[in-house]
Amino acid sequence: MVLAAEGLTALALGGYVGVETALGAAHDVMSSVVVAAFGICVGLGLGWVAWGLRGAQRWSRGPAVVTQIFALPLAVTLIQSAQYAWGVPLVAAAAIALVTLLAPQSTKALMGD
């Protein structure tokens, strides 16, 4: 599931920044703590939404779609910054998730008749 993978990635990156900060590798400790906390919160939030989608819970579709809509400009910015290793997979994941979430079968399963 795409959202679960995005959540795990955000959680891992937030954890990585947190560990690096704890080891003293951060140039700006306060910014690093905020980035680590944000990454962990985003990862947990995406995991929760992915769990809701897996159970076909109606509430999960909105946050999932909004998250992917926000991911697309981020991916484009990464690609424009020559960060292809992050931008290309993110744009692919967001596009796949949006197509899947907005497909008629998904709409029927998540929203009913």
OpenMM code with the backbone's topology and positions (N, CA, C; nanometers):
from openmm import Vec3, app, unit

residues = "MET VAL LEU ALA ALA GLU GLY LEU THR ALA LEU ALA LEU GLY GLY TYR VAL GLY VAL GLU THR ALA LEU GLY ALA ALA HIS ASP VAL MET SER SER VAL VAL VAL ALA ALA PHE GLY ILE CYS VAL GLY LEU GLY LEU GLY TRP VAL ALA TRP GLY LEU ARG GLY ALA GLN ARG TRP SER ARG GLY PRO ALA VAL VAL THR GLN ILE PHE ALA LEU PRO LEU ALA VAL THR LEU ILE GLN SER ALA GLN TYR ALA TRP GLY VAL PRO LEU VAL ALA ALA ALA ALA ILE ALA LEU VAL THR LEU LEU ALA PRO GLN SER THR LYS ALA LEU MET GLY ASP".split()
positions = [
    Vec3(0.0844, -0.1166, 0.0000),
    Vec3(0.0000, 0.0000, 0.0000),
    Vec3(0.0897, 0.1239, 0.0000),
    Vec3(0.0580, 0.2151, -0.0890),
    Vec3(0.1432, 0.3322, -0.1112),
    Vec3(0.1503, 0.4217, 0.0123),
    Vec3(0.0366, 0.4480, 0.0754),
    Vec3(0.0380, 0.5351, 0.1926),
    Vec3(0.1194, 0.4761, 0.3063),
    Vec3(0.1124, 0.3460, 0.3241),
    Vec3(0.1918, 0.2811, 0.4283),
    Vec3(0.3412, 0.2972, 0.3989),
    Vec3(0.3796, 0.2831, 0.2724),
    Vec3(0.5202, 0.2997, 0.2345),
    Vec3(0.5652, 0.4439, 0.2565),
    Vec3(0.4801, 0.5391, 0.2215),
    Vec3(0.5139, 0.6794, 0.2451),
    Vec3(0.5267, 0.7070, 0.3950),
    Vec3(0.4372, 0.6489, 0.4726),
    Vec3(0.4428, 0.6669, 0.6175),
    Vec3(0.5686, 0.6086, 0.6783),
    Vec3(0.6049, 0.4886, 0.6336),
    Vec3(0.7275, 0.4265, 0.6843),
    Vec3(0.8507, 0.5075, 0.6463),
    Vec3(0.8499, 0.5619, 0.5248),
    Vec3(0.9625, 0.6447, 0.4805),
    Vec3(0.9742, 0.7713, 0.5660),
    Vec3(0.8616, 0.8381, 0.5889),
    Vec3(0.8635, 0.9590, 0.6725),
    Vec3(0.9071, 0.9258, 0.8146),
    Vec3(0.8582, 0.8147, 0.8677),
    Vec3(0.8955, 0.7727, 1.0024),
    Vec3(1.0450, 0.7422, 1.0106),
    Vec3(1.0959, 0.6726, 0.9106),
    Vec3(1.2385, 0.6389, 0.9091),
    Vec3(1.3254, 0.7636, 0.8970),
    Vec3(1.2869, 0.8560, 0.8099),
    Vec3(1.3659, 0.9782, 0.7936),
    Vec3(1.3593, 1.0658, 0.9184),
    Vec3(1.2409, 1.0742, 0.9798),
    Vec3(1.2293, 1.1498, 1.1047),
    Vec3(1.3140, 1.0876, 1.2145),
    Vec3(1.3126, 0.9556, 1.2232),
    Vec3(1.3962, 0.8854, 1.3206),
    Vec3(1.5442, 0.9056, 1.2942),
    Vec3(1.5815, 0.9019, 1.1662),
    Vec3(1.7215, 0.9230, 1.1285),
    Vec3(1.7685, 1.0620, 1.1713),
    Vec3(1.6867, 1.1632, 1.1429),
    Vec3(1.7230, 1.3005, 1.1832),
    Vec3(1.7325, 1.3095, 1.3352),
    Vec3(1.6416, 1.2423, 1.4050),
    Vec3(1.6457, 1.2430, 1.5512),
    Vec3(1.7715, 1.1796, 1.6058),
    Vec3(1.8111, 1.0669, 1.5488),
    Vec3(1.9333, 0.9991, 1.5932),
    Vec3(2.0554, 1.0847, 1.5626),
    Vec3(2.0610, 1.1394, 1.4433),
    Vec3(2.1741, 1.2255, 1.4066),
    Vec3(2.1823, 1.3479, 1.4989),
    Vec3(2.0678, 1.4016, 1.5355),
    Vec3(2.0651, 1.5153, 1.6269),
    Vec3(2.1163, 1.4742, 1.7645),
    Vec3(2.0717, 1.3595, 1.8119),
    Vec3(2.1150, 1.3101, 1.9434),
    Vec3(2.2650, 1.2815, 1.9463),
    Vec3(2.3200, 1.2412, 1.8323),
    Vec3(2.4632, 1.2122, 1.8251),
    Vec3(2.5479, 1.3378, 1.8083),
    Vec3(2.4817, 1.4525, 1.7922),
    Vec3(2.5554, 1.5784, 1.7823),
    Vec3(2.5940, 1.6184, 1.6417),
    Vec3(2.5353, 1.5574, 1.5405),
    Vec3(2.5708, 1.5881, 1.4022),
    Vec3(2.4932, 1.7062, 1.3455),
    Vec3(2.3961, 1.7588, 1.4202),
    Vec3(2.3130, 1.8680, 1.3697),
    Vec3(2.3839, 2.0017, 1.3837),
    Vec3(2.3701, 2.0857, 1.2808),
    Vec3(2.4263, 2.2212, 1.2872),
    Vec3(2.3331, 2.3126, 1.3654),
    Vec3(2.2024, 2.2912, 1.3485),
    Vec3(2.1012, 2.3689, 1.4201),
    Vec3(2.0119, 2.2698, 1.4933),
    Vec3(2.0362, 2.2546, 1.6223),
    Vec3(1.9693, 2.1509, 1.7008),
    Vec3(1.8187, 2.1722, 1.7041),
    Vec3(1.7718, 2.2932, 1.7260),
    Vec3(1.6283, 2.3174, 1.7372),
    Vec3(1.5570, 2.2837, 1.6061),
    Vec3(1.6126, 2.3255, 1.4935),
    Vec3(1.5517, 2.2930, 1.3643),
    Vec3(1.5512, 2.1423, 1.3411),
    Vec3(1.6573, 2.0764, 1.3793),
    Vec3(1.6652, 1.9319, 1.3607),
    Vec3(1.5641, 1.8581, 1.4463),
    Vec3(1.5436, 1.9047, 1.5684),
    Vec3(1.4433, 1.8423, 1.6558),
    Vec3(1.3035, 1.8604, 1.5961),
    Vec3(1.2758, 1.9794, 1.5448),
    Vec3(1.1452, 2.0056, 1.4836),
    Vec3(1.1261, 1.9184, 1.3599),
    Vec3(1.2281, 1.9073, 1.2751),
    Vec3(1.2182, 1.8236, 1.1551),
    Vec3(1.1980, 1.6768, 1.1933),
    Vec3(1.2706, 1.6308, 1.2931),
    Vec3(1.2558, 1.4920, 1.3379),
    Vec3(1.1150, 1.4669, 1.3909),
    Vec3(1.0654, 1.5569, 1.4741),
    Vec3(0.9304, 1.5418, 1.5295),
    Vec3(0.8250, 1.5465, 1.4191),
    Vec3(0.8433, 1.6362, 1.3241),
    Vec3(0.7489, 1.6470, 1.2123),
    Vec3(0.7485, 1.5186, 1.1297),
    Vec3(0.8666, 1.4675, 1.0982),
    Vec3(0.8749, 1.3432, 1.0210),
    Vec3(0.8087, 1.2265, 1.0921),
    Vec3(0.8313, 1.2164, 1.2215),
    Vec3(0.7706, 1.1075, 1.2988),
    Vec3(0.6187, 1.1237, 1.3035),
    Vec3(0.5713, 1.2451, 1.3245),
    Vec3(0.4262, 1.2689, 1.3281),
    Vec3(0.3616, 1.2411, 1.1923),
    Vec3(0.4242, 1.2843, 1.0849),
    Vec3(0.3719, 1.2576, 0.9513),
    Vec3(0.3690, 1.1072, 0.9254),
    Vec3(0.4765, 1.0387, 0.9622),
    Vec3(0.4811, 0.8938, 0.9438),
    Vec3(0.3709, 0.8221, 1.0195),
    Vec3(0.3499, 0.8611, 1.1447),
    Vec3(0.2429, 0.8000, 1.2244),
    Vec3(0.1054, 0.8331, 1.1673),
    Vec3(0.0883, 0.9563, 1.1229),
    Vec3(-0.0397, 0.9966, 1.0632),
    Vec3(-0.0699, 0.9204, 0.9356),
    Vec3(0.0301, 0.9061, 0.8498),
    Vec3(0.0096, 0.8303, 0.7261),
    Vec3(-0.0169, 0.6829, 0.7552),
    Vec3(0.0477, 0.6304, 0.8570),
    Vec3(0.0207, 0.4920, 0.8961),
    Vec3(-0.1226, 0.4740, 0.9428),
    Vec3(-0.1725, 0.5714, 1.0179),
    Vec3(-0.3103, 0.5670, 1.0658),
    Vec3(-0.4089, 0.5728, 0.9489),
    Vec3(-0.3822, 0.6616, 0.8517),
    Vec3(-0.4686, 0.6725, 0.7342),
    Vec3(-0.4609, 0.5445, 0.6508),
    Vec3(-0.3418, 0.4874, 0.6362),
    Vec3(-0.3279, 0.3614, 0.5622),
    Vec3(-0.4057, 0.2495, 0.6311),
    Vec3(-0.4024, 0.2485, 0.7642),
    Vec3(-0.4789, 0.1499, 0.8403),
    Vec3(-0.6288, 0.1676, 0.8139),
    Vec3(-0.6742, 0.2924, 0.8086),
    Vec3(-0.8142, 0.3205, 0.7782),
    Vec3(-0.8531, 0.2775, 0.6382),
    Vec3(-0.7653, 0.3004, 0.5421),
    Vec3(-0.7930, 0.2563, 0.4050),
    Vec3(-0.7996, 0.1042, 0.3959),
    Vec3(-0.7105, 0.0392, 0.4672),
    Vec3(-0.7106, -0.1082, 0.4653),
    Vec3(-0.8425, -0.1637, 0.5178),
    Vec3(-0.9005, -0.0969, 0.6143),
    Vec3(-1.0292, -0.1391, 0.6689),
    Vec3(-1.1479, -0.0784, 0.5954),
    Vec3(-1.1229, -0.0092, 0.4835),
    Vec3(-1.2267, 0.0559, 0.4027),
    Vec3(-1.3126, 0.1497, 0.4878),
    Vec3(-1.2462, 0.2244, 0.5746),
    Vec3(-1.3178, 0.3189, 0.6590),
    Vec3(-1.3364, 0.4503, 0.5832),
    Vec3(-1.4565, 0.4989, 0.5840),
    Vec3(-1.4958, 0.6154, 0.5047),
    Vec3(-1.4099, 0.7395, 0.5332),
    Vec3(-1.3740, 0.7627, 0.6586),
    Vec3(-1.3001, 0.8828, 0.6976),
    Vec3(-1.1609, 0.8898, 0.6351),
    Vec3(-1.1059, 0.7765, 0.5939),
    Vec3(-0.9656, 0.7715, 0.5517),
    Vec3(-0.9416, 0.8254, 0.4109),
    Vec3(-1.0442, 0.8314, 0.3284),
    Vec3(-1.0232, 0.8726, 0.1902),
    Vec3(-0.9814, 1.0194, 0.1786),
    Vec3(-1.0467, 1.1072, 0.2505),
    Vec3(-1.0147, 1.2504, 0.2432),
    Vec3(-0.8704, 1.2816, 0.2781),
    Vec3(-0.8229, 1.2383, 0.3963),
    Vec3(-0.6826, 1.2657, 0.4299),
    Vec3(-0.5842, 1.2012, 0.3316),
    Vec3(-0.6201, 1.0847, 0.2795),
    Vec3(-0.5305, 1.0176, 0.1847),
    Vec3(-0.5181, 1.0984, 0.0555),
    Vec3(-0.6300, 1.1474, 0.0041),
    Vec3(-0.6276, 1.2263, -0.1199),
    Vec3(-0.5536, 1.3579, -0.0970),
    Vec3(-0.5838, 1.4267, 0.0119),
    Vec3(-0.5185, 1.5556, 0.0401),
    Vec3(-0.3671, 1.5381, 0.0543),
    Vec3(-0.3263, 1.4318, 0.1209),
    Vec3(-0.1830, 1.4054, 0.1381),
    Vec3(-0.1135, 1.3892, 0.0032),
    Vec3(-0.1769, 1.3174, -0.0871),
    Vec3(-0.1153, 1.2955, -0.2178),
    Vec3(-0.1140, 1.4233, -0.3010),
    Vec3(-0.2170, 1.5053, -0.2863),
    Vec3(-0.2193, 1.6342, -0.3578),
    Vec3(-0.1060, 1.7233, -0.3085),
    Vec3(-0.0781, 1.7212, -0.1774),
    Vec3(0.0346, 1.7989, -0.1238),
    Vec3(0.1696, 1.7372, -0.1623),
    Vec3(0.1731, 1.6065, -0.1828),
    Vec3(0.2989, 1.5395, -0.2179),
    Vec3(0.3443, 1.5752, -0.3594),
    Vec3(0.2506, 1.6005, -0.4497),
    Vec3(0.2884, 1.6295, -0.5892),
    Vec3(0.3731, 1.7560, -0.6034),
    Vec3(0.3345, 1.8705, -0.5460),
    Vec3(0.4229, 1.9876, -0.5573),
    Vec3(0.5583, 1.9667, -0.4886),
    Vec3(0.5581, 1.8933, -0.3784),
    Vec3(0.6845, 1.8614, -0.3124),
    Vec3(0.7742, 1.7795, -0.4049),
    Vec3(0.7156, 1.6813, -0.4709),
    Vec3(0.7926, 1.5980, -0.5640),
    Vec3(0.8463, 1.6806, -0.6800),
    Vec3(0.7654, 1.7704, -0.7336),
    Vec3(0.8103, 1.8563, -0.8438),
    Vec3(0.9249, 1.9455, -0.7976),
    Vec3(0.9147, 1.9998, -0.6779),
    Vec3(1.0226, 2.0830, -0.6229),
    Vec3(1.1508, 2.0023, -0.6087),
    Vec3(1.1396, 1.8794, -0.5604),
    Vec3(1.2577, 1.7941, -0.5482),
    Vec3(1.3199, 1.7664, -0.6850),
    Vec3(1.2379, 1.7397, -0.7842),
    Vec3(1.2895, 1.7134, -0.9194),
    Vec3(1.3567, 1.8388, -0.9756),
    Vec3(1.2961, 1.9552, -0.9563),
    Vec3(1.3555, 2.0800, -1.0042),
    Vec3(1.4862, 2.1124, -0.9325),
    Vec3(1.5026, 2.0590, -0.8119),
    Vec3(1.6262, 2.0793, -0.7354),
    Vec3(1.7285, 1.9703, -0.7630),
    Vec3(1.7044, 1.8901, -0.8665),
    Vec3(1.7926, 1.7802, -0.9072),
    Vec3(1.8028, 1.6711, -0.8016),
    Vec3(1.7010, 1.6579, -0.7192),
    Vec3(1.6931, 1.5503, -0.6201),
    Vec3(1.6057, 1.4388, -0.6778),
    Vec3(1.6520, 1.3827, -0.7894),
    Vec3(1.5718, 1.2844, -0.8636),
    Vec3(1.5457, 1.1575, -0.7835),
    Vec3(1.6397, 1.1170, -0.7010),
    Vec3(1.6232, 0.9935, -0.6239),
    Vec3(1.5068, 1.0031, -0.5257),
    Vec3(1.4709, 1.1233, -0.4837),
    Vec3(1.3560, 1.1423, -0.3941),
    Vec3(1.2330, 1.1871, -0.4710),
    Vec3(1.2501, 1.2754, -0.5667),
    Vec3(1.1366, 1.3338, -0.6379),
    Vec3(1.0628, 1.2392, -0.7299),
    Vec3(1.1369, 1.1612, -0.8078),
    Vec3(1.0718, 1.0709, -0.9040),
    Vec3(0.9895, 0.9630, -0.8333),
    Vec3(1.0428, 0.8936, -0.7327),
    Vec3(0.9579, 0.7954, -0.6635),
    Vec3(0.8373, 0.8594, -0.5937),
    Vec3(0.8549, 0.9814, -0.5419),
    Vec3(0.7436, 1.0467, -0.4739),
    Vec3(0.6336, 1.0839, -0.5719),
    Vec3(0.6684, 1.1363, -0.6878),
    Vec3(0.5652, 1.1711, -0.7853),
    Vec3(0.4966, 1.0442, -0.8365),
    Vec3(0.5717, 0.9372, -0.8544),
    Vec3(0.5111, 0.8107, -0.8983),
    Vec3(0.4171, 0.7557, -0.7911),
    Vec3(0.4610, 0.7580, -0.6670),
    Vec3(0.3772, 0.7068, -0.5579),
    Vec3(0.2504, 0.7903, -0.5426),
    Vec3(0.2628, 0.9224, -0.5486),
    Vec3(0.1463, 1.0092, -0.5344),
    Vec3(0.0481, 0.9885, -0.6489),
    Vec3(0.1006, 0.9753, -0.7712),
    Vec3(0.0123, 0.9528, -0.8861),
    Vec3(-0.0596, 0.8185, -0.8754),
    Vec3(0.0128, 0.7150, -0.8379),
    Vec3(-0.0484, 0.5822, -0.8222),
    Vec3(-0.1551, 0.5863, -0.7128),
    Vec3(-0.1238, 0.6501, -0.6015),
    Vec3(-0.2198, 0.6574, -0.4911),
    Vec3(-0.3442, 0.7355, -0.5315),
    Vec3(-0.3263, 0.8485, -0.6007),
    Vec3(-0.4423, 0.9272, -0.6424),
    Vec3(-0.5308, 0.8516, -0.7404),
    Vec3(-0.4689, 0.7870, -0.8388),
    Vec3(-0.5469, 0.7098, -0.9357),
    Vec3(-0.6231, 0.5990, -0.8649),
    Vec3(-0.5574, 0.5328, -0.7724),
    Vec3(-0.6225, 0.4236, -0.6986),
    Vec3(-0.7338, 0.4760, -0.6088),
    Vec3(-0.7087, 0.5838, -0.5365),
    Vec3(-0.8089, 0.6387, -0.4445),
    Vec3(-0.9307, 0.6945, -0.5164),
    Vec3(-0.9122, 0.7460, -0.6377),
    Vec3(-1.0218, 0.8082, -0.7116),
    Vec3(-1.0869, 0.7139, -0.8119),
    Vec3(-1.0408, 0.5907, -0.8194),
    Vec3(-1.1008, 0.4928, -0.9097),
    Vec3(-1.2437, 0.4609, -0.8644),
    Vec3(-1.3316, 0.4294, -0.9583),
    Vec3(-1.4705, 0.3991, -0.9216),
    Vec3(-1.4842, 0.2867, -0.8184),
    Vec3(-1.4011, 0.1857, -0.8268),
    Vec3(-1.4090, 0.0750, -0.7315),
    Vec3(-1.3753, 0.1235, -0.5901),
    Vec3(-1.2755, 0.2079, -0.5776),
    Vec3(-1.2383, 0.2621, -0.4475),
    Vec3(-1.3477, 0.3537, -0.3938),
    Vec3(-1.4032, 0.4355, -0.4823),
    Vec3(-1.5117, 0.5240, -0.4399),
    Vec3(-1.6285, 0.4435, -0.3867),
    Vec3(-1.6643, 0.3375, -0.4566),
    Vec3(-1.7759, 0.2537, -0.4123),
    Vec3(-1.7449, 0.1866, -0.2785),
    Vec3(-1.6229, 0.1360, -0.2635),
    Vec3(-1.5858, 0.0665, -0.1395),
    Vec3(-1.5788, 0.1619, -0.0207),
    Vec3(-1.5283, 0.2837, -0.0443),
    Vec3(-1.5083, 0.3772, 0.0662),
    Vec3(-1.6271, 0.4691, 0.0918),
    Vec3(-1.7052, 0.4973, -0.0097),
    Vec3(-1.8129, 0.5933, 0.0065),
    Vec3(-1.9518, 0.5315, -0.0025),
    Vec3(-1.9620, 0.4077, -0.0473),
    Vec3(-2.0926, 0.3435, -0.0611),
    Vec3(-2.1581, 0.3805, -0.1929),
    Vec3(-2.2846, 0.3437, -0.2045),
    Vec3(-2.3578, 0.3699, -0.3305),
    Vec3(-2.4052, 0.5115, -0.3425),
] * unit.nanometer
topology = app.Topology()
chain = topology.addChain("A")
for resn in residues:
    res = topology.addResidue(resn, chain)
    for name in ("N", "CA", "C"):
        topology.addAtom(name, app.Element.getBySymbol(name[0]), res)
